[in-house]
Amino acid sequence: MTGEQVRAEMAEQPEVLARIVERRTELHELVRSRLPGRLRGISLIARGSSDNVAVHARYLLELATGLPVSLIAPSILTRYHHTPDARDHLVVALSQSGRTPEIVDVARRLADGGGMVVAVTNDEDSPLADAASVTLAVGTSRELAVPATKTVTGQLALVTLLAEAVGSSIDEYTGGERAWQELAGAAARTLADTGNLDAAVAVLRPRLTAIHLARGLTYCAALEGALKSKETSRRVHEGFSSADFLHGPLTVASPDVAVVAYGAVGPVLDDVAETARAAADLGSPVIGVGAEAVWSGVPGAIALPVPQSLGEALAVIPLVIRGQQLAVATTLALGLDPDRPAGLNKVTATH
């Protein structure tokens, strides 16, 4: 049966998250024991879904440390042969497999230059883990479906606890200990709630283009939701910050272009809701994911709620799960197999 593998791996996410929560204090201590005495900066390296997780990590690490956080362009090292000064830097290298050649190469070169490399990966025995001072492992069985699901949400939990370990308290954004304890349950409830999913698929299936919107600590959900849909359904789905979307791209909104808006209670929720309404005013059908404000006031909007017991930094995880559900269900409705998207392999060997 098509899609069987990816759906099985999606179903594992509550268990994967629960195990990470159990290791949270242990991983905090591991990271803190390896940090340089004076942290000059923080850099992130990733591709694909891990790059979307890196965007989430950038927000959290800047909030936790007050330091600017950069996304390293791997080609600066691998093609232009220039190695940035990484002394007293935290270098976070993200790869689900731990085997993407350019990520491993860049991590090794920055480690050789004095950076403290933290690998965020699924495989503790991977080349990336070998290059790192600290490995934060998702700790699940091998992911076989091409679209990454359980490893992505696992990475999101890991970069959140990484931010807790390296900086000041971010309980204001996570929801604190209570939210961590509720995380696995929120993921399970999101997976079990398929109400309105068919209605959302009915919006996406006939349209060749969709825009995914979010902002701030939920921005990763829009990027990852768009990526999952484009790589499985072979449709054009693009992720935008709601603020960036207003700076020009809003003009693409029309009855032929669906909008998927993701939001959780927090400082940017009203921004996302207002942008969704602006797109709806130009004719776009809207699917609202997360908090009620995202779809309320939008005529005909399809509501895909998620549990509201988590702070924004952790709420992004059930939002990402909703994006996975949308991608897989739409792909199956189109008669395609989300386990094996055309032209893709599980590990993309860029250099």
N, C-alpha and C positions, 0 to 999 in steps of 0.2 A: 504494500500500500504506500503510495507516495506521501512524503512528509512524515512518515512514521518515526524516523530517527530524530529529526529536529524537535518534534513534539515530545518525544520521550526525554530529550535533554532539557527542554524547557521545564518539564515537570519536576526535574531534579533540583531546580533552583532554591526552593525553600530549605531543603536539606543542606545544600552547599552553603547557603547564607548562615544557617544555624551553626554549622561547624566553624565558620569564620568568627562569628560572635563569641563562641566558646574560647577561641584563641586570642581574642582581642588584647587582653592585658599582657599576655606573653609576648605578642608581637610589638606592642608599645615598648616594652622593656628591651627587646632585641634592637629595635631601631635606635632608641635613646643611647644604648651602650656603644653604638658605632658612630654617632654624630661627631663631626669635627668640633673643636672647642669654640671656634668662631665661624659661623656659617655666613659666607659672603653672598651666596646666591643659590638659586634653584633652577634646574633645567630639566626638561622632559623630552623623551624620545619615543616615538611610536608611529605606527601605520595602521590604516584600516579602522576596525572597531576600537582597537586600543588607542588610536588617536582621539577618538571621541571621549574615551575614558580620561585621556590626558587633559582634555579641555576641562572636564570636571575637576580634575586634580589641580589644575592651575588656579581656578577660583578658590578652592578650599585652602591651598597652601598660601596663597596671598592673604586670605583672611586670617589664617592661623599665625603667620610669621611676620606679616607686614613687609615682606620682601617682594620685589618684582620677580615674577616667574616667567621663564621663556620656553617656547617650544623650539627645540633645536631642529634645523633643517639638515637631515642626514647627508644630503648631497654636498653640503659645505665641506664635510670631511671626506666622503667617498668619491666625489667627482671633482671638486675644486681643491682638494688636498690641503685644506686649512683646518687646523685643530684649535678650537677655542681654549682659553686658559680655564681649567676646571678646578684649580686649587681651592680648597675649602668650599667647594660647591657640593650640594646634594644633587645627584643626577638620577632621575627616576626613569628607568627603561621599561617600557611596557610592550609585551608580546605574549599572546595567549600560548603559542607553541614554544616560545623561547628559542625559535630556530630561524627567524627571518635574518638573512645574512647581514644586511646593512645595520639593523638594530644591534646585533651582537658586535659587529665591527666597531660601531660608534661607541658603544658602551665600554668596550675594551680600551679604546684609545683615550677616552676621557678618564677611565680608571687609571691608566698609565700616567696621565697628566695630573694626578692628584685628586680626582673627584671621588666622592663616596657614592658608589653606584648601588641603588636599590632596584632589584629586578621585581617586577610585578607580573607574574606569569602563572601558568597552570602546572608547569613541569619543573620540579626541583632539581632534576638531573639534566636539564637542558644546557646548551652552550651559553645562553644568556645568564643562567644562574651561576655558571662557572666564572663568568666575568664580574660578578657582583660581590660587594661586601656583605649585603643582606638580601635575602630572597623572601618576598612575601608571596606565598604560593596559594592559589585558589584551592588546590587540594581535592580536585574531583577527578573522576575517571576520564580517560581520553575522550575528547569531543570529536565525534565522527562526521556529523552533518557539516556541510561547508559553512552555512551561516552560524556565526558564533552567538551563543545565547547564555548558557550557564557560566561560561568563563567571563563574559562581559559584566554581568551583574556581580559576579564574584570579585572582579577587578575593581568595580565601583565601590564595593564595601571596603576593599583593601586600601584604596587611595584615601578613603575617608578616615580610616583609622591611622594611616600614615600621617595625615595632616594633624590629627589629634596628638600624635607622638612628637612631632617636631616643633610645635608652636604652642600658643596659648589656647585656652579652652574655646572650642567651637560648639559647645552644647547648645548655644542659641540657634545654631543652624541645623544641627542633627536632631535635636529634641532630647539629647542626653541619654542616660542609661536606660530609661524607660523605653525610648524609641528603639534603641539597639535590641532590646529584648523582644520588641514587637515586630522587628523587621521580617523575620522568616514567616510569621503568621500573615503579615500584610501581603507578602509575595504569594503565599498560598491562596489567600482570598481573592487576589487579583486573577490568578490563573483559573480559579473555579468559577468566576463570574463572567459568563459569556453572553449575558443579556445585552442586547443592542449590537453585538458584534456582527451579526448578519446584516443589520441595517447599515452599519459602517462600511461593510464590504460592498453593499449595493451602491454606495456612493463612489467608492474607489474603482470598482471593477470596470465601468464603462469609460473611465477617464484616463488618458494617457499621461497626465501630469498631476502631481500633488505637491503642495508646499507644507512642510512641517515647521511649526513655530514654537519657540520657547525663549526664555531669557535667563541670565544669571545662573543660579544653581540648578535650574531645570534645562538649561540649554543643551546639555548632552543628550537628553531624551529626544529632542528634535533631530539632532544630527544622526543619532543611532537609529531612530525610527525611519528616517529617510533612507539611510544606508541599507537597512534590512529589506525595505520594500523594493528598492531599485535592484539589489543583487538577486532577489528571489523572483520578483514579478516581471522584471525586464521593462518596467515603466520608469518614466523620469520623475523621480521624487527628490526634492532638494530641501535641506534643512537650513533654517535662517534664525538668527536672533530676531525677535520681534522688532527691535529697534532698527536693525539693519534693513529689515523688510520694508519699513516705512521710507527708507532713503532711496527710493527708486523702484525696487522690485514689486512693490504693491501694484504697479500697473498691470502685472500679469494676471491679477485676480479677475476671474470671469466664471460664468457657469460651466466652462470646460475644465476649470482648474480647482480641484478640491483643496481644502485647507484642514490640516490636522494640528490643533493647538493644544500644547501641553502646559499644565500649570499646577502649582502647589501653593498653599497659603504662605505668603511671604512678601517681601518688598516689591517684587516684579510681577505679581499675579495680575494686577490691574492693567499693566502695560500689555501683557499678552492678550488679555481679554479685549482691550480696546483695539488692538491690531486685528484680532479675529473678526470683530464687528466691522472694521473698515473693509476687510476683504469680503465679508458677507454683503456689505452695501454695494460692492461692485459685482455681485452675483455668485461668488464662490460658495458652494455648499461647505459647511463647517462640521468637523468631528471634534468634539471637545473631550480631552483626556485629562482626568485628574480631579481638580476642584470645581465645584459648581459654577463659580464665577466665569470659567472659560466658555461655557456654553449658554449661560443664562442671558437672556436679552438678545439672542441670535435666533431669529425665526427659522424653524426647521432643523436646528442643529441636532446632531446625534450625540448623546451623552455616554461616555465611557468612564465612569467614576473609578477612583482607586481609594483605598482606606485613607482616612485623614488623620492618622495617629502618629505620623512621622514628621520631623522637621524637613525643610527643603533638601538638605544635603543627602538624606536617606530616602526621601520621597521620590527622588529621581529613579530609584530602582524599580518600584512598581510601575512608574511611567514608562520606563524602557521595556518592561514586560508587556505592557499594552501595545507598544510598537511592534514587538515580536509577534503578538497575536494577530495584529492587523496584517502584517506582512505575510505570515503563513496562510491565514485564512483567505486573503485576496489571491495569493498565488495558486492555492488549490482550486479556488473558484474559476481561475483562468485555465485550468487543466494542466498546470505545470507542476514540476516536482521541486519543492523548496529544499529538499535534501541535497540536490545536485544541480545548482544553477549552471546554465550554459556558460562555458568559457572560464569557469573558476575552479581553483583547487583549494584545498584546505590551508596549505601554507603557500604564500606567494613569495617567491624567492627574488625580491628586489635587492640590488646591491648599491 
